[in-house]
Amino acid sequence: MNFKPLGERVLVERLEESSTTASGIIIPDNAKEKPSKAKVIALGKEIKKLQEGDVIVFGKYAGSEITLEGKEYLILEFSDILGILA
């Protein structure tokens, strides 16, 4: 893939959440919320605080969905990122 975000944008791939609760209850696909964790795939040149491969948390309604080479990604503004998971 050859995609480079512009400005303070980040290309991320959502990470799937567990489909069972801590008590073992299985959550059906239609009841799941979209995950708010993602892996950083590519960064705009202006972003110095992140690097490719970081796992981030972002706002629930943030970003624009795009499809590249048959795979779904999300483009986020840097300001939509809430933090980095260590």
N, C-alpha and C positions, 0 to 999 in steps of 0.2 A: 504494500500500500504506500502511496506517495502523497500524503495529505499533510500540509503544514498550516496550523491555525494562525491567523493574523492577530496582531496586537496582544491584548491580555486575554486571549481565549485558550481553552484547553480541550483537547479531544480525549474523551474517556470511554471506557467500556464498562457497562454496569456489571457488578458482581451479584450473582444470584444469592438470595437469602435462603435460609433453611426452610423446608416445607413442613416441618413439624415444630410444635411448641416444646418448651422445656419439659412439660408433663407428658409428651408423646402424642398429642393430638395432631393429626395430619390436616394441614390447611389446603383446601382445594385451590387450583390455579385461579379460578374466577374471584376468589376472596382475598387473594394476595395483593398487597400494595407493591408498586414498583420499587425496587431497591434504591436506597439513597447512598450506597457505597459504590465506588468505581475505581478502576485501575487507570492511571494516567498513561495514555498511548503517545500523545504528541503535545508539544507546548509552543505557544507563540514566543517570539524572540524577547519580548519585554518581561517575561516571567522568570524570576531568579530564585524564588522560594520553593519551587517544586522541581522534580525530575521525573523522567519517564520511569514507570514501574511503581511509583508511589501509589498507595491506596488512600483515597480521600473520601470525605463525607460532604454531601452537598444538600442544598435546600430541596424540599419535596417537589416544587413546581419549577425548578430551575432548568435551563438549557433548551437546546433545540435538537431534536432527534434527526439523524441522517443514516442512510444505508450506504456502505462502501463495500464493494466486492461481496455483496450478499450478507454482510454482517451489520448489525445495528450498533451505532455509536451515539454519543451525546456530545454536543459542543457546549461548554460552559464558559461563562464570563468568570474571570478570576475572583471577582467579588461574590460570586454565588457559592464559592467553596468555603465550608465552615471549618474544616481542619484536616490534618493528616493523621492517619492511624499508624501508630508505631508498632 
